[in-house]
């Protein structure tokens, strides 16, 4: 199913998307129709400067949502897209889940959001104007923060989901404040999430950021997808640079600027995250996981796993 919506004047896409899929409205909640899946969406708007949408549902049909933004002249909004931020409430063998991550980029370009079938979406999307972000974080001197708040060039950053973010998101989902205080409560929690995001960004190296073309952004995410799909094979950076149409130095620079890690470091990080998932969720043995992810030496696998997770894989699997 392909859906096209226009986000006029920063009004958001929540109700437009709901109308397109035939969802029903329950107060501030929009329930996914049974024919498509299960779960809900909800959202909050605090003027033109701050909006938040919560998605907590799964769908059994692929949906491609094309959003075109028509913001007021002079207004620039930044999107913070927190994927896999809270635990799913549905446990089904065939349901996939989003990989936890936080995507940060400008809202001023058209965007396409792909929602694969049989996938559980557990995300929070925050849209904040740059003037609002400047009020909150304008005193931060870190180049990444400055780039997000004031750069005239395109940018995109991706970071991992921190335990503090998960805690705040969980408190949003399970909040028990009176209905009359919900709006104020969620605004505070929204700002709290932004604080946790900037706290992680401040841990990055303080190196000047380069502007990045939309074509290069697409190439970087194609490389990310390639790494995720080939966790049993070490990346060939020369080959990846050729496919992306970049020099190796440019690819290395833009990849680290975007994801905060070098290509091989990022590949190894994803590899160990998948190993942890296979041990904990699929209950595979240490040797099965190691060999499945391309480790030919299990002692090396155990050492690398402990460096990233803090426990040896055997101990982690039973903890």
C-alpha positions as CSV (number, residue, x, y, z in Angstrom):
1,X,0.0,0.0,0.0
2,X,1.4,3.4,-1.0
3,X,0.2,6.5,0.8
4,X,1.1,10.1,0.0
5,X,0.5,12.9,2.5
6,X,1.4,16.5,2.6
7,X,2.5,18.0,6.0
8,X,1.3,21.6,5.6
9,X,2.6,24.3,8.0
10,X,4.1,21.6,10.3
11,X,0.6,20.2,11.2
12,X,1.9,16.7,11.2
13,X,0.9,13.5,9.4
14,X,-0.8,11.5,12.1
15,X,-4.5,12.0,11.2
16,X,-3.8,12.0,7.5
17,X,-2.1,8.6,7.8
18,X,-5.0,7.4,10.0
19,X,-7.6,8.4,7.4
20,X,-5.6,6.7,4.6
21,X,-5.5,3.3,6.4
22,X,-9.1,3.5,7.8
23,X,-8.0,3.7,11.5
24,X,-10.5,4.5,14.2
25,X,-10.0,7.4,16.7
26,X,-10.2,6.8,20.5
27,X,-9.6,10.0,22.3
28,X,-5.9,10.9,21.5
29,X,-5.3,7.4,20.3
30,X,-5.6,6.1,16.8
31,X,-6.1,2.4,16.7
32,X,-4.7,0.3,13.8
33,X,-7.6,-1.6,12.0
34,X,-7.6,-5.4,12.6
35,X,-7.3,-6.1,8.9
36,X,-3.8,-4.4,9.0
37,X,-2.5,-5.5,12.4
38,X,-2.8,-4.3,16.0
39,X,-1.7,-1.5,18.2
40,X,-2.0,2.3,18.2
41,X,-0.5,5.7,17.4
42,X,-0.9,8.9,19.4
43,X,0.6,12.3,19.3
44,X,0.9,15.7,20.9
45,X,1.4,19.2,19.5
46,X,2.8,22.2,21.4
47,X,2.4,25.1,19.0
48,X,4.5,25.2,15.8
49,X,7.8,24.6,17.7
50,X,7.4,21.1,19.1
51,X,5.4,18.0,18.1
52,X,5.7,14.3,19.1
53,X,4.2,11.1,17.6
54,X,4.3,7.7,19.3
55,X,3.9,4.5,17.3
56,X,3.3,1.3,19.1
57,X,1.8,-1.2,16.6
58,X,2.5,-4.0,14.1
59,X,1.2,-4.2,10.6
60,X,0.8,-7.3,8.4
61,X,0.9,-5.4,5.0
62,X,3.8,-3.4,3.6
63,X,3.1,0.4,3.6
64,X,5.2,3.0,1.9
65,X,4.4,6.5,3.2
66,X,5.6,9.4,1.1
67,X,5.6,12.7,3.1
68,X,6.0,16.1,1.5
69,X,6.6,19.0,3.8
70,X,5.3,22.5,3.3
71,X,6.6,24.4,6.3
72,X,6.0,28.2,6.9
73,X,8.6,30.3,5.2
74,X,11.7,30.7,7.5
75,X,10.8,27.8,9.7
76,X,13.2,24.9,9.9
77,X,12.4,21.8,11.9
78,X,14.7,19.0,13.0
79,X,13.4,15.4,13.2
80,X,14.5,13.1,16.0
81,X,13.3,9.6,15.1
82,X,13.8,7.1,17.9
83,X,13.3,3.5,16.7
84,X,12.8,0.5,18.8
85,X,12.6,2.7,21.9
86,X,10.3,0.5,24.1
87,X,9.4,-3.1,24.5
88,X,6.8,-4.7,22.3
89,X,3.6,-6.0,23.9
90,X,3.1,-8.6,21.2
91,X,5.1,-11.8,21.2
92,X,4.7,-13.6,17.8
93,X,7.2,-15.8,16.0
94,X,6.8,-14.1,12.6
95,X,6.8,-10.5,13.8
96,X,10.0,-8.6,13.3
97,X,11.0,-5.5,15.3
98,X,12.8,-2.3,14.4
99,X,16.5,-2.1,15.3
100,X,17.0,0.4,18.2
101,X,18.5,3.7,16.9
102,X,18.0,7.4,16.8
103,X,18.0,9.2,13.5
104,X,18.5,13.0,13.4
105,X,17.9,15.1,10.3
106,X,16.2,18.1,8.7
107,X,12.4,17.9,8.0
108,X,12.6,20.4,5.1
109,X,13.0,17.7,2.4
110,X,10.5,15.2,1.1
111,X,10.8,11.8,2.7
112,X,9.8,8.3,2.1
113,X,9.1,6.0,5.1
114,X,9.0,2.3,4.3
115,X,7.0,0.1,6.8
116,X,7.8,-3.6,6.0
117,X,5.1,-6.2,6.5
118,X,4.9,-8.2,9.8
119,X,7.0,-5.6,11.6
120,X,6.5,-4.1,15.0
121,X,7.0,-0.4,15.2
122,X,7.9,1.0,18.7
123,X,9.1,4.5,17.9
124,X,8.8,8.1,19.0
125,X,9.2,10.9,16.5
126,X,9.9,14.4,17.7
127,X,9.8,17.5,15.4
128,X,11.4,20.6,16.9
129,X,12.0,24.0,15.4
130,X,15.6,25.2,15.4
131,X,14.6,28.3,17.3
132,X,13.1,26.1,20.0
133,X,16.3,23.9,20.1
134,X,18.4,27.0,20.3
135,X,16.5,28.0,23.5
136,X,17.2,24.6,25.0
137,X,20.7,23.8,23.8
138,X,22.1,27.0,22.3
139,X,24.8,27.3,24.9
140,X,26.3,23.9,24.0
141,X,29.7,24.5,22.2
142,X,30.0,21.0,20.7
143,X,30.2,21.2,16.9
144,X,27.6,18.5,16.5
145,X,25.1,20.4,18.6
146,X,25.9,23.6,16.8
147,X,25.5,21.9,13.4
148,X,22.0,20.6,14.4
149,X,20.9,24.0,15.6
150,X,22.3,26.4,13.0
151,X,23.9,24.7,10.0
152,X,22.7,25.8,6.6
153,X,23.9,22.5,5.0
154,X,22.1,19.1,5.0
155,X,23.1,16.9,7.9
156,X,22.2,13.5,9.3
157,X,23.3,11.8,12.5
158,X,22.5,8.4,13.9
159,X,23.2,7.3,17.5
160,X,22.3,4.3,19.6
161,X,19.4,4.2,22.1
162,X,20.7,4.7,25.6
163,X,19.2,3.2,28.8
164,X,18.1,6.6,29.9
165,X,16.1,7.0,26.7
166,X,14.4,3.7,27.2
167,X,13.5,4.6,30.8
168,X,11.9,7.9,29.7
169,X,10.0,6.3,26.8
170,X,8.7,3.6,29.1
171,X,7.4,6.2,31.6
172,X,5.6,7.9,28.7
173,X,3.8,4.6,27.7
174,X,3.0,3.7,31.3
175,X,2.2,7.1,32.6
176,X,-0.5,7.4,35.3
177,X,-1.0,11.2,35.6
178,X,-4.6,12.6,35.4
179,X,-5.9,13.3,31.9
180,X,-5.8,17.1,32.7
181,X,-2.0,16.9,33.1
182,X,-1.2,14.5,30.2
183,X,-0.2,17.3,27.8
184,X,2.1,19.0,30.2
185,X,3.6,15.7,31.4
186,X,4.4,14.5,27.8
187,X,6.0,17.9,27.0
188,X,8.4,17.5,29.9
189,X,9.1,13.9,28.9
190,X,9.7,15.0,25.3
191,X,12.2,17.6,26.4
192,X,13.8,15.0,28.6
193,X,14.3,12.7,25.6
194,X,15.9,15.6,23.7
195,X,18.3,16.1,26.7
196,X,19.3,12.4,26.6
197,X,19.8,12.6,22.8
198,X,22.1,15.6,23.1
199,X,23.9,13.9,26.0
200,X,24.9,11.1,23.7
201,X,25.9,13.4,20.9
202,X,28.2,15.3,23.2
203,X,30.3,12.2,23.6
204,X,31.4,12.3,20.0
205,X,34.7,13.7,18.9
206,X,34.7,17.5,18.6
207,X,35.6,17.6,14.9
208,X,34.1,20.1,12.5
209,X,31.2,18.7,10.5
210,X,31.0,18.8,6.7
211,X,27.8,19.4,4.7
212,X,26.4,16.3,3.1
213,X,24.5,15.9,-0.1
214,X,21.2,14.0,-0.1
215,X,22.7,11.6,-2.6
216,X,25.6,10.8,-0.2
217,X,23.1,10.3,2.6
218,X,21.3,7.7,0.5
219,X,24.6,6.0,-0.3
220,X,25.6,5.9,3.4
221,X,22.3,4.2,4.4
222,X,22.7,1.7,1.5
223,X,26.1,0.8,3.0
224,X,24.5,0.5,6.5
225,X,21.9,-1.9,5.1
226,X,24.7,-3.8,3.3
227,X,26.6,-4.2,6.6
228,X,23.5,-5.3,8.4
229,X,22.7,-7.9,5.7
230,X,26.2,-9.4,5.7
231,X,27.2,-9.6,9.3
232,X,29.2,-12.8,8.6
233,X,31.5,-11.0,6.1
234,X,34.0,-8.3,6.9
235,X,33.3,-5.2,4.8
236,X,35.5,-4.4,1.8
237,X,35.8,-0.6,2.1
238,X,37.3,-0.1,-1.3
239,X,34.4,-1.9,-2.9
240,X,31.9,0.0,-0.8
241,X,33.4,3.3,-1.8
242,X,33.3,2.4,-5.5
243,X,29.6,1.5,-5.2
244,X,28.9,4.7,-3.4
245,X,30.7,6.8,-6.0
246,X,33.0,8.2,-3.3
247,X,36.7,8.2,-2.6
248,X,37.7,6.0,0.4
249,X,38.7,9.0,2.5
250,X,35.4,10.7,1.8
251,X,33.4,7.6,2.6
252,X,35.3,7.0,5.9
253,X,34.9,10.7,6.9
254,X,31.1,10.9,6.1
255,X,30.4,7.5,7.6
256,X,32.0,8.3,10.9
257,X,30.5,11.8,10.9
258,X,27.0,10.3,10.5
259,X,27.2,7.2,12.6
260,X,29.9,8.1,15.1
261,X,32.0,5.0,14.3
262,X,34.3,3.9,11.5
263,X,32.9,1.4,9.0
264,X,34.6,-1.7,10.5
265,X,33.9,-0.5,14.1
266,X,30.2,-0.1,13.2
267,X,30.1,-3.4,11.5
268,X,31.6,-5.1,14.5
269,X,29.2,-3.3,16.8
270,X,26.2,-4.5,14.8
271,X,27.6,-8.0,14.7
272,X,27.9,-8.2,18.4
273,X,24.4,-6.7,18.9
274,X,23.0,-9.5,16.7
275,X,25.0,-12.1,18.6
276,X,23.5,-10.9,21.9
277,X,20.0,-11.1,20.3
278,X,20.6,-14.6,19.0
279,X,21.8,-15.8,22.4
280,X,19.1,-14.2,24.4
281,X,16.0,-14.4,22.2
282,X,16.7,-17.4,19.9
283,X,18.6,-19.4,22.6
284,X,21.3,-20.5,20.2
285,X,24.5,-21.9,21.6
286,X,27.7,-19.9,21.7
287,X,29.3,-21.9,18.9
288,X,26.1,-21.7,16.7
289,X,26.1,-17.9,17.1
290,X,29.8,-17.5,16.5
291,X,29.9,-19.5,13.3
292,X,26.6,-18.0,12.0
293,X,28.2,-14.5,12.3
294,X,31.4,-15.5,10.6
295,X,33.8,-16.1,13.6
296,X,36.0,-19.0,12.8
297,X,37.8,-18.8,16.2
298,X,35.3,-19.1,19.2
299,X,37.9,-17.7,21.6
300,X,38.2,-14.6,19.5
301,X,34.4,-14.4,19.4
302,X,34.2,-14.6,23.2
303,X,36.8,-11.9,23.6
304,X,35.2,-9.5,21.2
305,X,31.8,-10.1,22.7
306,X,33.0,-9.4,26.2
307,X,34.7,-6.2,25.0
308,X,31.4,-4.9,23.8
309,X,28.8,-6.4,26.2
310,X,30.9,-6.7,29.4
311,X,30.2,-10.4,29.8
312,X,31.4,-13.6,28.1
313,X,28.7,-14.9,25.7
314,X,28.0,-18.1,27.8
315,X,27.5,-16.0,30.9
316,X,25.4,-13.5,29.0
317,X,23.1,-16.2,27.6
318,X,22.1,-17.4,31.1
319,X,22.1,-14.0,32.9
